[in-house]
Amino acid sequence: MGFEDSVVEQELEHLDGRTAHRETEEANQVLSAMLTAKLDTQGAMTANDLMAIGVVKALEAVSRADIKGVGFDAMPAVLPMVGFWLLSINCAKRQTCHPVASVSR
């Protein structure tokens, strides 16, 4: 099951999706822009853990620990963030999706 299937199954609304070119700082900037647009973001999904680190930094900068997220790769650097970040998993095959996406219920 891919990202878009999960959004439908969980009755979420896909608010936005933008590329961050698999980079930490760009993911930080992308999510910061999404949050500045005052989207009702309740969750974020990244296509790799480098971007997840950038997203966590963006959320910490605006004190939004209520936003949960998913990253991929289970890199050692991101594992200490798992309490803040909902889940980081190791995936052998990635589905095609937006590298940084925000969702709301």
C-alpha positions as CSV (number, residue, x, y, z in Angstrom):
1,M,0.0,0.0,0.0
2,G,1.4,3.4,-0.9
3,F,1.1,6.9,0.6
4,E,-2.0,7.9,-1.4
5,D,-3.8,4.6,-0.6
6,S,-3.1,5.1,3.1
7,V,-4.4,8.7,3.0
8,V,-7.7,7.4,1.6
9,E,-7.9,4.4,3.9
10,Q,-7.3,6.5,7.0
11,E,-9.7,9.2,5.8
12,L,-7.0,11.9,5.8
13,E,-6.8,15.0,3.6
14,H,-3.6,15.4,1.7
15,L,-3.0,19.1,2.2
16,D,0.2,19.6,0.3
17,G,3.2,17.8,-1.2
18,R,6.5,19.3,-2.3
19,T,9.9,18.1,-3.3
20,A,12.8,18.6,-1.0
21,H,15.4,16.8,-3.2
22,R,16.2,14.4,-0.3
23,E,18.0,17.2,1.6
24,T,17.7,18.0,5.3
25,E,17.8,21.8,5.1
26,E,15.4,21.9,2.1
27,A,12.9,19.8,3.9
28,N,13.1,22.2,6.8
29,Q,12.4,25.1,4.5
30,V,9.6,23.2,2.7
31,L,7.7,22.3,5.9
32,S,8.3,25.8,7.3
33,A,6.7,27.2,4.2
34,M,3.7,24.8,4.6
35,L,3.2,25.8,8.2
36,T,3.5,29.5,7.4
37,A,0.7,29.0,4.8
38,K,-1.4,28.1,7.9
39,L,-2.3,24.7,6.6
40,D,-4.1,22.6,9.2
41,T,-1.2,20.2,9.2
42,Q,-1.5,17.3,11.7
43,G,1.1,15.0,10.1
44,A,4.1,14.9,7.8
45,M,5.6,12.2,5.7
46,T,9.1,12.2,4.2
47,A,10.7,9.9,1.7
48,N,13.9,9.5,3.7
49,D,15.3,10.2,7.2
50,L,17.5,13.0,6.1
51,M,14.4,15.0,5.2
52,A,12.7,13.7,8.4
53,I,15.5,15.4,10.4
54,G,14.8,18.7,8.5
55,V,11.1,18.4,9.2
56,V,11.7,17.7,12.9
57,K,13.9,20.9,13.1
58,A,11.1,22.9,11.4
59,L,8.5,21.6,13.9
60,E,10.8,22.3,16.9
61,A,11.4,25.8,15.6
62,V,7.6,26.6,15.9
63,S,7.0,24.3,18.9
64,R,4.6,22.0,17.0
65,A,5.2,18.7,18.8
66,D,1.6,17.9,18.1
67,I,2.4,17.1,14.4
68,K,3.3,13.5,13.9
69,G,5.3,12.1,11.1
70,V,6.8,9.2,9.2
71,G,10.3,8.9,7.8
72,F,12.0,6.1,6.0
73,D,15.4,4.3,6.4
74,A,15.6,4.1,10.2
75,M,19.0,5.8,10.2
76,P,20.8,5.9,13.6
77,A,20.7,9.7,13.6
78,V,16.9,9.8,13.5
79,L,16.2,7.0,16.0
80,P,16.5,9.2,19.1
81,M,13.8,11.4,17.5
82,V,11.3,8.5,17.3
83,G,9.6,9.6,20.5
84,F,8.9,13.0,18.8
85,W,8.7,11.5,15.3
86,L,6.0,8.9,15.1
87,L,7.8,6.2,13.1
88,S,10.9,5.6,11.1
89,I,11.0,2.4,9.1
90,N,13.4,0.6,6.9
91,C,11.9,0.1,3.5
92,A,13.5,-1.9,0.7
93,K,11.0,-0.6,-1.9
94,R,9.7,3.0,-1.9
95,Q,6.4,4.0,-3.3
96,T,6.2,7.0,-5.6
97,C,5.0,9.9,-3.6
98,H,5.8,13.5,-2.7
99,P,9.0,13.6,-0.7
100,V,7.5,16.0,1.9
101,A,3.7,15.9,2.4
102,S,1.3,17.2,5.0
103,V,-2.0,15.7,6.0
104,S,-4.9,16.5,8.2
105,R,-7.9,14.4,9.5
